[in-house]
Amino acid sequence: MSPFFEINKTTTGKARAGTISTDHGTIQTPIFMPVGTVASVKTVHQRELKEDIKAQIILGNTYHLNLRPKMEIMQEAGGLHKFMNWDLPILTDSGGYQVFSLSKSRKLTEEGVKFKSHIDGSLHFISPEKSMEIQRQIGADIFMAFDECTPYPCDYNLAKDSMEMTHRWLKRCINWTNENPEIYGHKQRLFPIVQGSTYSDLRKISAEFISEQNAEGNAIGGLSVGEPEEEMYRITDEVTDILPKDKPRYLMGVGTPWNILESIGLGVDMMDCVMPTRNARNAMLFTWNGIMNMKNKKWENDFSNLDEFGTSYVDSAYSKAYVRHLFVAKEYLAKQIASVHNLAFYLELVKVAREHIVAGDFYEWKDSVIPVLKQRL
């Protein structure tokens, strides 16, 4: 049996190419993971995820799935893979970030979090143990420890208290997981989350504590919450210096194409973000030439491909003029084409990044391509 994570190629810097092996398939890293919060990547069919976007792993969310469709339905279906007809790997977020975003309608205690549903205002409670139970019932291949995500900016003492509680919660997550085996016949792997806001000493303490738990992979949370990019890169660099080199590292909620490449250069293996689909629904496309607003009149009679340098099916199937027309006409197809395009671009971006890691020229390529990716067309 293959180990969970193998490093296939390293560089003179921190970037590396690896392979993650799960019971639902292998994942070539570095990898970007499309976000399928409620058992659906918005506006994208599962067939498109596999055949056109080439997604190797997608995300689900504990908070949202527990509210809808509820775990009784999930278990009756046989878990999330069967429920949504997706036979490749899935990762679930613990719900900690969503609870963080509900700061006006929650009550946080050592035991867990009481909160009001954003759907109907009903009261709910999630503890570390409950989050683990829900994620067992969902059946993701990789599932996250329940943590508290602090805002930015954040007072030092608040960040410290929050980090320490996240660590205590992690111990409870580990204990519950060890005592309650999987229920669908495939292996699930728990990833702890490093916290500590933008304070280097706290991040060091957290990264060392998380490393000591000897989990099969580790995550970096609490970034991409409003801090400047330079702070995100600085903290990521410091944390990846500490986290085990032989375990995959997951930077949560990141980000733009250039964020992804810079993070890969800092030793990150896995990333996710709603940006490619959210921006797509608002007519913003990412391409190898730069960023396009598809409602811009300049595309009105431009019949060239969406991205002449891309290899996604969608780039050769539709012109800029056609996609602009769909957005102006408010056709739903516009959001679908744009979402498939952006996700296909993101997956192609990490694929090409991996090729340059293997070739040994990743950093030179990264530095040359980022200014182009940032251009507004």
N, C-alpha and C positions, 0 to 999 in steps of 0.2 A: 504494500500500500504506500502511495506517495505521501511524503510529509505535507502538512497543511500549507507551509510556505517554503519555497525554494528561491534563492537568489541566483538568477541565471547570468547576470553580468553586472559588474560594478564599474565606476568611473574614478577618475582622480579626485572628483568631488564627492558629494553625497548621493547623487542620482544613481538609481539602480533599476534594473529590469528583473522582474521576478514572476513566479507562478504561484497562485493560490489554488489549492485543490479542495473542493467540497463534494459532497455526495450528489449535488445537482450539476456538477461540471467544474471545469478549471477556468481560472481568470488570469489573463496576462496583465501584469502590472508594469508601469503605472496605469491606473484605470480611473475613468470617470463613471459614476453611477447615476443614471437617471432617477429622478425622484417620483415615486408612485405612491403618494401619501395615503390615499384611500383605495388601494388595490387597483389603481389606474394612473398611468402617466398621462397627464391631461392632454386631451385631443389626439392621443396616439394609440393606435391599435397594437395589440401584442405581436401580431404578425410583422408590423412595421418595425417594432423594437428589435426583433430577431433578424429579419431579412435585410432591412434597409439601413437601420441605425447601427446594427451589429453590437447591440448592448450585451454585455456578458454577465451583468448583475444589476438588479434594480433595488430600490428602497421601498419599504412600507413604513407606516407609523403607528406605534402602539396607542397613543392617545386617540387618534382619529378612528382607527379600526375598532377599538374597544367601544366607542360610542355608536359607530355604524360600520358594519352590520351587526355588531355585538358578537361576543365570543361563542355563544350557543350556535349561531349560524356558521361561524368559522370552523368549529369542531365538527359539526354535522357535515360540512363540505369536505373535511379531511385536511384542513390547513389552507394557508394562503396560496400555496403553489397550485393546488387543485381548484380552489375557489376561483382564481383568476386565469386558469389555464396557462400557467407559466412554469416551464420545467427546468429553467436555469436558476442560478443562485439568487437569493434574496437576503437583504440586510434590513433589520428593523431598528429604528431609533426608539429609545426607551420611553419617549414622551416628555422627558425633562425639559427640552427646549420649548415645546408647546406650552407646558405649564408655566415656564418663564415668561412667555409672551402673554399669558393671561394674568399679569400681575395685579390687575384691578379687581379680579374676581376669584382670588385664591387665598388660602390661609396655609402658610408653611410652618410645619413643626418638625421636631426630631423624628416623629413617627412616619411622616409622609406629607402629602399635600391634599387638602380639600379644595375643590374648585367647582365652578359652575360650568356646565356644558355650553359651548358657544352655539349649539343647535337649538336647545329648548330651555336653557337655564336650570336644568335639573342638577342636583348636587351629586358629586362623585368624589372618590378618594383613591389616590394611588400612593402606595408605599413601595420601597425597593422590592419587597416580596411580591406585591401585586403586579408590578411591572414585569418581573420575571415570569410570573404565572401567565400573564397575558401573552408574553412573547413565546412561551412554550406552546400556547394554544394557537398562535399564529403560525409557528413552525419555521421561522426564518433560519437560514444557514448560519448567519452571523447576527448576534443580537447584542444590544448595548446595555451597559450598566445604567441604573437610574442615578442621575446626577442633578445638581442645581447649576444652572447657567446664570452667571451674573451679567448685568448690563455694562455698557461702556458709556461714560466713564464710571468707575466703581471705587468707592472708598477702600483703602487698604484693609482696614479691620473687617469690613463686610466681605471683601474678597477672601480673606484668611478664614473667617468663620464658615463661609460657604464651601470653600475647598475642604476644610476639615470635616464638615458634614458629608460632603460627597465621598470622602474616604471612608467614613463610618458606614454610609449607605452601601458602598462597594462591598465591604465585608459581608453585609447582610445579603447582597445579591449573590455573592459567591457561595455563601452557606446554603441559600435556598436552592441554587442551581445544582450543587453537589448532592442535595437530598432528594431532588425531584427529577427523574430521568426524562428523556425525550419521549414524545407520545406518538410520533408519526414514522418512526423507524429510520430516521436519518439524523446525522450528527449536527448539533448546534454548538456554536462557539461564542463564548462571552468575551466582549471587548470592554475593558475599563476605559475611563475618560479622564485625561489630564485637565485640571482646571487651575485657576489662579490669576485670572484676568491678565493684565499686562505687566504684572510685577514679577521680575526675573527670579527673585528669591522664592516666591510662592510656587512659581512654575517648576523650579528645580526640586523643591520639596515634593510636589505632586508627581512629577515625572519619576522621581526615585521611588516613591511609594507605589505607584502603579507598576513600575518595573519589577518590584519585589513580589508582586502577586503572581508572576509567571503565567500570565494569560497567553493565549495563542496569538493574540494581536492586540494592539493598543490604539486608542484614539486621542486626538487633541481637540478639545471642545472650547467653547467660550471665546472663539475668535470669529471674525466676520460678523460682528454684532455692532459695527459702527466705528471701530478703531481705524486709524490711518493704515494704509497698506504696509508702510514701513514697520509699524509696530507688529502687525501680523507676521511679517517675514522674520522680524527679530525674535519674537517668541517661538515661532516654529523652528527656527535654526537652533535656538538654545535647547528646546525640548527634544528634537531629534538627535542632538548630541548625547542625550541621556538614555532615551528609550532603547531597548535591545535591538541590535542590528539584525538579528536573525528572525525578527517578528515583523509582520506588516504594520505599517503606520497609516492611520486614517485621519486626515484633516477634515473636520466636519464643516459643511456649509460653504465650501469654497469652490468656485467663484467665477471670475472672469477668465477668458482664455489665458491672459498673461498671469493672473494669479495662479492658475493651474501649472503653467510652465515654471514659474519661479518656485512654487512649492515642491515640484518634482526635483528641482535643483537642490532643494534643502533636505531631500531624503524622504519625501512623502510618497506613499504608494497608492493611496486610495483617496478619492475626493467625491463630493456630491454637491449639488446646488440646484435650486429651482430656477436660477437665472435663465438658462437656455430656453425653457418652455415659457416662463413668465414673460420674458422679453419678446419671444416670438409672438405671443398672443397680442402684444402691443406693437407689432410690425417692425421690431428690431431684429435684424439678422446679423450673425457673426459669419465672416468669410475669411479666406486666406488673404484677401486684399484689404480687409478692414471691416468697419461696421456700417450697415445700410439701414436707413429708415425707409421702409417700403411704401410709406404714404407720400414720400417726397415726389414732387412733380417731375423731377429729372429722370425718373424711371418710366415715365408715361409711354414713351415710344422706344424704349431700350429692349430689344428682343434677344439680347444675349442671355446666356445661362445665368442662373443665380450666382454661381461661383465657378468661374472657368477653371480654377485650380483644384476644385474639390472632386472627389470620386463618388460621392453619394448619388444614388439613382435620381434623387429629387433635383440635383443641380442640372442634369441634362434633360430632365422631363419638362421643366417649366422655365419661362423667361421672366425677367424682372418686370416687364410690362404687364404680363398676365397676373403675377402675384400682386403687383400694385393695384391693378383693377379689382381683384378680389377683396383687398382690404378697403378700398374706397367704396365698393358696393356692399361692404359689410357681410360678405359671404363667409359662412363657417369654414369652408374649405381653406380660406386664407390662413387661419390659425393652425389648421392641421398641417398644411404644407410647410409653413414657417417653423413649427415645432419639430417636425421630422428633420428639416434642414439643419436647425441649430443643434439638435442632439447628434445627428450624423456628423456634423462638423466637430463637435466636442470629442466624439469617439475616434474620429480620424486624427484629431490633434494629439491625443495620448498615444495612439498607435504609431504615429510618425515620431513622437518624442521617444518612444521605446526603440524604434529603429535607429535613432541617432545615439541613444545610450549604447546600444549594441555595437554601433559603428565607431564609437569613441569620440564623437565630435558634438555631443549634446550641448555643451555650454556655449560653444561658438554659434551653433545653429539657433539656440534659444535667444541669445543676445541680438542676433540679426533679424529674427522673425517678430519679436515682440513689438518693436516700433511700428511695423506694418499692421499687425493685428489691432493696434490701438487707433489707427486712422479712422476718421469719420469720412465716409465717401459721399 
